[in-house]
Amino acid sequence: MTAPTEELARKKERKDKAENKDEEDEDVEKKREKEEKPKDEELVCKPIAFEDRKPCLNENCSFLEHSMPLTEEGDCTGYCCWKCMGRDNGEDWAVGGKNHYKHCEKTPAKSQL
């Protein structure tokens, strides 16, 4: 290679390294933002104490409402599980199959204790 061609090759190499570094910096920054980003206030749910739990709002259910009704998957406040909530709201997907989803705590209401 001639001297000007070598110089151009070095410049291109430096430019490529700088671009790669910029991309890496952006990736690291995005990763940090995800880690530092607080969860939405709405998704933060404190457990409901046993004595404060009420019967499931589905009148055909004999369990207490779920102790952690608000999760990242959804909100079943007042119900023992999403299946009961769906059935009570007349949702087609909730008809048939098992009566309760696996996350249901199946805690009997006080009338059954």
Beta strands, then each sheet from edge to edge (+ up, - down):
strand 1: 70-71
strand 2: 74-75
sheet 1: 1+ 2-
end
